[in-house]
Amino acid sequence: MQAVRIGSPRCRRRAPFAGERCVVARDSFLVRAERIADAYGLVLTLIIVTFVVVATLPPEGWGGRAAAVAVASLTGIFGLTSSGVRSERIRLAAVGGVVATVAAILARVFESHALEAIAFLVIAALLTITAGTILRRVVYAREVEFRTILGAISVYTLLGLLFDFVYLGVQRFQSGPFFEHTPHAESGDFIFFSYTTLTTTGYGNLVPAGQVGQIVSVLEMLTGQIFLVTLVAGLVSLWRPLRRPEDAG
């Protein structure tokens, strides 16, 4: 009796040909990795890793700065790769990540706040492009699947990261402290403020002191609410999980 893999054209019929039986074939590691990547599982994992790195490493040390920028750039590059963009754009994103990482290291060597701000803003731009690319694929999906929901969640969590790097960049350009009554804010304070603003939690312990910071925080607030209320809620309402054959019977 010939074994035919499930998912092949023959096994998608009501019954296989005479002398054949459908079997479950194990996927190779590369095939499984490709499926995870296409489902944005690794993108979401990298976003969480970037969140932990940015929140825990001290921004004043060159190692912490370079690590945060490098991990964030890898998140953006992998997000673009998972969205199936052309290789030329992937290489351009990689160049941007390398430039941002080198700028973060040189900022320590030359004690330059401008180089540090450039590194943070380049990463913010890269994450913005990545979020827009994933969002476009989610919006134009032919049907709402688990991959689509995961992509929307990845974009939402990515918004908090990219605004965090915007705040870090703005703080390096400002002459005074970014937050009122917090003259020596740490990296964890910025990412905490970003996600509480995105979700409109608003504890009130951190308030932007400058006009630019206030404008950006309002933009993040509106972006987070519009995205969550319209896109994510709409996708969840349209999602119909696939029923297993035994449930259908």
QUITA-V90580 format. One line per field, one symbol per residue. psi: psi as a letter, one per 20 degrees, with the letter a starting at -180 (. if undefined). A space follows every 10 residues. Layout:
psi: ???
This chain:
psi: ppppppirhg iirhqrrpjq qpqoppqrgh gghhhgghjj ghghghgggg ggghhhppih qhgggggggg ghhhggghhg gijkrqhhhg hghgghgggg gghhghhhgj lohghggggg hghggghggg ghgghghghj phqoahhggh ghhggghhgh ghhghggggh hhhqhaqhqp jmhmqrhhhg hghghhggjk gmhiippphr hghgghhggg gggggggghf gghgghhipo qppqhhhh.
